[in-house]
Amino acid sequence: MEEKRNVEQLLKDGVTVQFHPQGESMFPLFVRESDYAIVEPAKEPFRRLEVYVFRSFLGPLTIHRLKKITPQGLYFIGDRQQAMEGPIAPEMVYGRMTAYIRKGRKHSVKYLPYRIYAAVWMLLRPCRFFLFKIGHYCKVIVLKIKGGKTK
């Protein structure tokens, strides 16, 4: 049986990878288990708003959006997060997302609606928490009206 290599090693070897991001830190970009990121090995220059795979100082391999570039390093943030991670050294960044797959359809990060989403979502960063709360309460109200269960 062929040995399974991890995402980090494949990217270091120059291989483009496709994988399902775990967790909810990149919601609403990655919503369901059928969503995938297509990531190529990272090359400089790094660009704000693009999504990268990196090893954080906390240890795990992470896929987040680049928020800020400073002389001290790179600062990343998940689409569902308020706090930035960083500084991350450029050599700890292994891949850059070039496309994603949602509902079986591949979308390039160059696709205009995606670029608009990335810019607007970053601008909304200060009020994301409230947007998620409003969305949650709307869902609860709709479920109560329909007679469904709420969490």
Rosetta blueprint (number, residue, H / E / L):
1 M L
2 E L
3 E L
4 K L
5 R L
6 N L
7 V H
8 E H
9 Q H
10 L H
11 L H
12 K H
13 D L
14 G L
15 V L
16 T L
17 V E
18 Q E
19 F E
20 H L
21 P L
22 Q L
23 G L
24 E L
25 S L
26 M L
27 F L
28 P L
29 L L
30 F L
31 V L
32 R L
33 E L
34 S L
35 D L
36 Y E
37 A E
38 I E
39 V E
40 E E
41 P E
42 A L
43 K L
44 E L
45 P L
46 F L
47 R L
48 R L
49 L L
50 E L
51 V E
52 Y E
53 V E
54 F E
55 R E
56 S L
57 F L
58 L L
59 G L
60 P L
61 L E
62 T E
63 I E
64 H E
65 R E
66 L E
67 K E
68 K E
69 I E
70 T E
71 P L
72 Q L
73 G E
74 L E
75 Y E
76 F E
77 I E
78 G L
79 D L
80 R L
81 Q L
82 Q L
83 A L
84 M L
85 E E
86 G E
87 P E
88 I E
89 A L
90 P H
91 E H
92 M H
93 V E
94 Y E
95 G E
96 R E
97 M E
98 T E
99 A E
100 Y E
101 I E
102 R E
103 K L
104 G L
105 R E
106 K E
107 H E
108 S E
109 V L
110 K L
111 Y L
112 L H
113 P H
114 Y H
115 R H
116 I H
117 Y H
118 A H
119 A H
120 V H
121 W H
122 M H
123 L H
124 L L
125 R H
126 P H
127 C H
128 R H
129 F H
130 F H
131 L H
132 F H
133 K H
134 I H
135 G H
136 H H
137 Y H
138 C H
139 K H
140 V H
141 I H
142 V H
143 L H
144 K H
145 I H
146 K H
147 G L
148 G L
149 K L
150 T L
151 K L
